[in-house]
Every structure is written in structure tokens, then in C-alpha cells.
Amino acid sequence: MLHRIVVFGFIFLLASASGAVAQDRQTENVILITLDGLRWQEVFSGADSALVRDERFVDQPDVLVEQFWASDAKTRRRMLMPFFWDEMALKGQLYGNRRLDNRVDVANSHRFSYPGYNEILTGREDDRIDSNAKRPNPNVTVLEYVNEQDAFAGRVAAFGSWDVFPYIINEARSGIPVNAGFESATGDDLTAREHFLNELQVQIPSPWGPVRLDAFTHHFAKEHLKKHHPRLLYIAYGETDDFAHDGKYDSYLESAHRTDAFIRDLWEWVQSNEPYRDRTTFVITTDHGRGALDAWTDHGSSVDGSAAIWFAVIGPDTPAGGEIEGGEVRFQNQIAATVARFLGLDYAAERDVRPAVSEMFDF
């Protein structure tokens, strides 16, 4: 009898310990955000001294200098991305400042968008994905994996400015609702703002054909957040890459600044509303790096710098670390497992991919 009591007590203690570990995790929701092709140089140092006055890339250098230039890099980066440096650097973590010997690298060899988004969302590089063509992704993304779990079914969604995202996420197979390109909000319960956005976006042409402006992506995503309360939301902003390819450094910086404000808007909303307040983690990154000097407009396997990217994270389970210095190289393909771990899921083990970035967690 005593033996059985001891065994039962031991099992009870194990169960209690397991429950305590589960209770330590505070994150219940994740918002994954990407800024297409935003260089680590601007994130960590602000406006580039080699480009900010270059009339080949800037229409009004004096205006851009007044808006974003200071001699001190820390001042410049805060001018460009105040939410990152006033909030995330104080309460979260930022990875990828190579000047501090902290590296985040793309693992795929192509170093452009579809292969990069596949790597972010699936946790592995795939050489079959070698173009930006609208081909359904054969790989299961972390969005699809999370949506397959009972606790998250129907609580996953994605919004993007680029019209290839329904294929990257494989909307047809995964069942994940994806609003991208010039798609309208749908459903029988559209808000007044969604009706207005549907009407407005077809009246404002984009410089890039089927790639819409990020303001529409942002506000469609925010309306979905307010109305449907997803547990995992992916938002893919795209203007930084498009303006860079156009060689418009002024518009590239202005877009980065505007997207920083979009992220602040989302963070302030979740911190002011249940069920998100103090239960939501933001994971932010980019799909590829870019070249330097005249090559800043480009990226790809032949452009130096295209593999250099960055991460940022803020949430209730992440120790405040600011800029991370030194340490081992982190990789783009760690994002999928990181997102899942914040939700209490072991994607790395189940999908046999590179593990989460362990320093981002205090549980």
C-alpha cells in the first residue's frame, strides 16, 4: 500500500511540475510580420551615408536629410524606426547587427522572395522553389501546421501586399484564409471599414501592378484581428523591396518608417484589448538582404549581402535584451519553429527542422 502511495505521489509531482512549466508560458497569440527586403544596415544604423544624398536614388536630398539624417547612427535609426528603438529595443530583442558580430543568415541559395518566404514559413530551404512564379507551395508551412491543431483550428490567417502569397501559403490546400494583392475582404459580416477599404483599393493604383500598397494590407489585417481574434496572424508588408528595386531610396526609407508606425499601431492595439493584452508575441523579420552602395537596389545569389538578414521579437515570454551581441549564427529557417514554440508547439521536432531561437524564451 505504501509503495502505491509513493508511486502515486511521484506521478502527481511530475504532473504538477509539467503543469507549472505549461503555466510559465504566457504567450497565447503570435503575430508574425515580414518587411520585404529591408536591409539590416537601415534597421541598425538608419539612413545610409552613401545613399541619403545620392541624387540618382533621391529626388530631394535636402528633404530626406532633414527627415532621417543625423551624424550618430543610434540617432538615425531611431529617427527611421522609432517603435523598434523606443519599444522593442527596451522590452524585446533584435538580432542581426553584424557590426556587433551578431549574424542572422538566409540558408537558401537563391536569396529572393519566394524561396525566402518558404524558408521562413516552413523552417527549411527547398531548391525546387527557384523562382517567384505563382506555383502552389508543395511544403507545409507553420501556418498550416498550427491550423491543424485543435486549439488553433480556424484561428490562423494571413495578409500580404504581394499577390503570390496565396501560392506560398498554398491557400487551396491549407485552408488558411489569405488576403493578398488586390483581394477584397469577403464575408457576410464586413465592417464599415472593410467595405470602405474594398472600394478604395481599386481606386488607388499601385506602382507595381498586382502588388498593392501596404496601407491596405495593414488595415485589412487589423480589421480581421479586431473581428476574428486569430491566434496566429501573418502580415507581409512589401513596399520596402519594391521601392528599392525602383531605385528610390527616399521612398524606401519612408516606407520603412511608415511600416514601423504600422507595427506600433498593432502593438498598441493588442496591448489595449483582450484577449491579446500581455498574451501576444510579435516576431518580425525579412525575406532576404540586399547589396551595398550601388547594389543596394538588388539581391539574389550573385549579390553580396543578400544572405544577411535580421530578427526582432517582443512579447511576455521574451527577456528584454535589446541588441544581441556576438553569439552563434542564427538562420532564417529558425523562425517557423520559434513561432510554434511561442504557441506551445514543438514544430522543430515534429517537422525535423532547425530549432527555435532559444534565447528568445524564458520558459
Buried (B, 14 or more C-beta within 10 A) or exposed (E): EEEEEEEEEEEEEEEEEEEEEEEEBBBBBBBBBBBBBBBBBBBBBBBBEBBBBBEEBBEEBEEBBEBBBBEEBBEBBBBBBBBBBEBBBEBBBBBBBBEBEBBBBBBBEBBBBBBBBBBBBBBBBBEEBBEBEEBBBEBBBBBBBBBEBEEBEEBBBBBBBBBBBBBBBBBEEBBBBBBBBBBBBEEEEBBEBBEEBBEEBEEEEBEBEEBBBBBBBBBBBBBBBEBBBBBBBBBBBBBBBBBBBBBBBBBBBBBBBBBBEBBBBBBEBBEEEEEBEEBBBBBBBBBBBBBBEEBBBBBEEEBEBBBBBBBBBBBBBBEEBEBBEEEEEBBBBBBBBBBBBBBBBEBBEEBEBBBBBEBBBEB
